[in-house]
Amino acid sequence: MSKKEIITDLYNLLQYHEILGIKEYPDREGLQDFLAYQAEAPATIPSPPPQAVSRPPKAREYRPVTPIATVVKEPAPTKTEGTDLKKLCANCGLQTRQQAFVAGKGGKQVRLLVVGGWRIDGNETLRSAVFGAEEDLMLARMFAAMKLPAANVFVTNLVKCALRVGDRPEAADIDSCLRLLHRQIELLQPEMVCVMGTLAARKVLGKPHSLSHLRGKFYQIELLKGQTIPVLATYHPSYLLKNDEMKRPTWEDLQKVATRLLGKKRIGG
């Protein structure tokens, strides 16, 4: 393995640990020995001549590392974030039960469209959130680790109406929302769609299988006007917040997105 490959693998691992929330490593004897190790200079290399004026070396300045989430800038709103898309929404049973209409959030030059299920509005739900406060933060970290600019990502839900805790959309409501999502895809014209969660995966792909069966593979879906677009399914951030062990397979799925979208064999490569 070459030095470049080792560095690339190490970078990928650190980015994965960042998504997991690992910020510190245990202090072990082997790690201390590695950090304290200094190679002896070869005997053939002469010692440098003494300097006339000896000055102590300048102390190295250490600056705190900025958390990855704070450097993800909020993208400018697009025309599909506001009332324009809402006007295209057909009246359904959710109109009288919705807490808010959430068209989504993202940049103007969309390359990747991320689709979840629907936003659940609790007592502490931010009005600007698409999936939820913690879920949106996790997404931002994932995109930053993928080196995918926020301006190239748009995040939305299959069901645009935010619902109360315990409320669920009916099958007819979801079918109406799916037609609206297809219209949104045509407006945004992304290069790829990533669906997160069982509901979004099944409805967008039109397949009844479990998410564990659907995830990690690319499918082609046909839109209202006959265009096709590649779609990859993976787990939803709300699921990852409760199941840490599923973050690695999700990360592997996102590496496939990066490979196809950014032309990279591995993230960070």
C-alpha positions in Angstrom: 0.0 0.0 0.0 1.4 3.4 -1.0 1.8 6.3 1.3 -1.0 8.2 -0.5 -3.4 5.2 -0.1 -2.6 5.1 3.7 -3.3 8.8 4.1 -6.5 8.5 2.1 -7.7 5.6 4.2 -6.8 7.5 7.4 -8.7 10.5 6.2 -11.8 8.4 5.4 -11.6 6.8 8.9 -11.4 10.2 10.6 -14.3 11.6 8.6 -16.3 8.6 9.5 -15.5 9.1 13.2 -16.5 12.7 12.8 -20.0 11.6 11.7 -20.2 9.2 14.6 -19.4 12.1 17.0 -16.0 10.7 18.1 -13.9 13.7 19.0 -11.4 12.1 21.4 -9.3 8.9 21.5 -8.3 6.9 24.6 -4.8 7.7 26.0 -2.9 4.5 25.8 0.8 3.6 26.3 1.3 2.7 22.6 -0.1 6.0 21.5 2.1 8.0 23.8 5.2 6.0 22.6 4.3 6.8 19.0 3.8 10.5 19.7 7.0 10.8 21.8 9.2 8.8 19.3 12.0 10.7 17.6 14.2 9.0 15.0 17.9 9.2 15.5 19.8 11.2 12.9 22.1 9.1 10.6 25.8 9.2 11.7 26.9 10.3 8.2 25.0 13.6 8.5 27.3 16.2 10.2 26.0 18.3 13.1 25.3 21.9 12.1 27.8 24.5 13.2 27.0 26.4 16.4 25.1 29.7 15.9 26.5 32.9 17.1 23.2 33.9 18.7 21.0 31.2 20.1 17.3 31.9 20.4 14.7 29.6 21.8 12.4 28.2 19.2 9.1 30.1 18.8 6.3 28.4 20.6 3.9 26.7 18.3 0.4 28.2 18.2 -2.4 25.8 18.6 -5.9 26.8 17.6 -9.1 25.0 18.4 -10.5 23.0 15.6 -13.8 24.4 14.4 -16.6 21.8 14.5 -17.5 20.7 11.0 -21.1 21.7 11.5 -20.3 25.3 12.0 -18.6 25.7 8.6 -21.5 24.4 6.7 -23.1 27.6 5.4 -26.9 27.8 5.0 -27.6 27.9 1.2 -29.7 30.6 -0.4 -33.4 29.7 -0.8 -34.6 28.5 -4.2 -38.0 29.1 -5.9 -39.2 25.7 -4.7 -38.8 26.5 -1.0 -41.8 28.8 -0.7 -45.3 29.3 -2.0 -44.6 28.4 -5.6 -44.4 24.7 -4.8 -47.3 24.9 -2.4 -49.6 26.2 -5.2 -48.9 22.9 -7.0 -50.0 20.8 -4.0 -53.3 19.1 -4.5 -55.8 19.3 -1.7 -55.8 16.1 0.4 -56.6 15.0 3.9 -53.4 16.5 5.3 -54.4 20.1 4.5 -56.5 20.4 7.7 -54.0 18.4 9.9 -50.7 19.9 8.9 -48.6 22.0 11.3 -46.6 23.6 8.5 -45.8 23.2 4.8 -42.2 22.2 4.4 -41.1 22.3 0.8 -37.4 21.8 1.7 -34.2 23.6 1.8 -31.1 23.8 -0.3 -29.0 25.6 -2.9 -29.6 26.9 -6.4 -27.4 24.5 -8.3 -28.8 21.2 -7.2 -26.8 18.1 -8.0 -28.2 15.9 -5.2 -31.8 15.8 -4.0 -32.2 14.1 -0.6 -35.7 12.9 0.2 -37.0 11.8 3.6 -40.5 10.8 4.8 -42.1 13.7 6.6 -41.2 16.1 9.5 -42.7 15.4 12.9 -43.5 18.5 14.8 -42.8 18.2 18.5 -42.6 20.9 21.1 -39.0 21.8 20.2 -39.1 21.4 16.5 -37.4 24.2 14.6 -39.6 25.8 12.0 -36.6 25.9 9.6 -35.8 22.2 10.0 -36.6 19.8 7.2 -36.0 16.4 8.9 -35.4 17.8 12.4 -32.7 19.8 14.2 -30.4 16.9 15.0 -31.2 15.1 11.8 -30.4 18.2 9.7 -27.1 18.6 11.6 -26.1 15.1 10.9 -26.9 15.6 7.2 -24.7 18.7 7.1 -21.8 16.7 8.6 -22.3 13.9 6.0 -22.2 16.4 3.1 -19.2 18.1 4.5 -17.4 14.8 4.8 -18.3 14.0 1.2 -16.9 17.3 0.1 -20.2 18.1 -1.5 -21.0 21.8 -1.4 -24.2 22.8 0.4 -25.1 24.8 -2.7 -25.4 21.5 -4.7 -27.7 19.8 -2.2 -31.5 20.1 -1.7 -33.2 18.3 1.2 -36.9 17.7 1.2 -39.6 15.2 2.3 -41.9 13.0 0.4 -44.8 14.4 2.5 -44.5 18.2 2.5 -46.9 18.6 5.4 -45.3 18.5 8.9 -47.5 16.5 11.2 -48.0 16.2 14.9 -46.4 13.4 16.9 -48.3 10.2 16.4 -50.1 11.4 13.2 -49.5 9.6 10.0 -50.5 10.3 6.4 -53.0 8.0 4.6 -52.1 6.1 1.5 -54.1 8.4 -0.7 -52.3 11.4 0.8 -48.9 9.8 0.1 -49.8 9.2 -3.5 -50.7 12.8 -4.0 -47.4 13.8 -2.3 -45.5 11.5 -4.7 -46.8 13.3 -7.7 -45.8 16.6 -6.1 -42.3 15.3 -5.5 -41.9 14.3 -9.1 -42.9 17.8 -10.1 -40.3 19.1 -7.6 -37.6 16.9 -9.2 -38.5 18.3 -12.6 -38.1 21.9 -11.3 -34.8 21.3 -9.5 -33.3 19.0 -12.1 -30.8 17.2 -9.9 -28.3 14.7 -11.2 -29.2 12.1 -8.6 -31.7 11.4 -5.8 -30.9 9.8 -2.4 -34.0 8.6 -0.6 -33.7 8.1 3.2 -36.0 5.9 5.2 -38.4 3.1 4.4 -41.4 5.2 3.3 -39.4 7.4 0.9 -37.5 4.4 -0.5 -40.6 2.2 -1.2 -42.8 5.0 -2.6 -40.1 6.7 -4.8 -38.7 3.3 -6.1 -42.2 1.7 -6.3 -40.9 -1.4 -4.6 -42.4 -3.1 -1.5 -39.1 -4.5 -0.2 -37.5 -3.7 3.1 -35.0 -0.9 3.3 -32.2 -3.3 4.1 -32.9 -5.0 0.7 -33.2 -1.8 -1.3 -30.3 0.2 0.2 -26.9 0.6 -1.4 -28.0 0.1 -5.0 -28.8 2.5 -7.8 -32.2 2.4 -9.5 -33.6 4.4 -12.4 -37.0 6.0 -11.9 -39.2 7.6 -14.5 -40.7 11.0 -13.9 -44.0 12.6 -15.1 -42.6 13.7 -18.4 -40.7 10.5 -19.2 -37.2 11.5 -17.9 -35.2 9.1 -15.9 -33.0 9.8 -12.9 -30.7 7.5 -10.7 -31.9 6.9 -7.2 -30.0 5.4 -4.2 -31.7 4.4 -0.9 -30.2 4.4 2.5 -31.1 4.9 6.2 -32.7 8.1 7.6 -30.8 10.2 10.1 -33.6 9.8 12.7 -32.9 6.0 12.6 -29.1 6.6 12.8 -29.5 8.7 15.9 -31.1 5.7 17.6 -28.9 3.0 16.0 -25.2 3.9 15.9 -24.2 0.6 14.4 -26.1 1.5 11.2 -24.0 4.6 10.5 -21.2 2.6 8.8 -23.5 1.0 6.2 -25.0 4.4 5.6 -21.6 5.9 5.2 -20.7 3.2 2.7 -23.9 4.1 0.7 -22.9 7.7 0.7 -19.5 6.8 -0.7 -21.3 5.3 -3.7 -23.1 8.6 -4.1 -19.8 10.5 -4.0 -18.2 8.1 -6.5 -21.0 8.5 -9.0 -21.6 12.2 -8.4 -18.1 13.5 -7.8 -16.0 10.9 -9.7 -14.1 9.8 -6.6 -13.2 6.2 -5.9 -13.3 7.0 -2.2 -14.4 10.1 -0.3 -11.3 12.1 0.4 -9.4 10.4 -2.5 
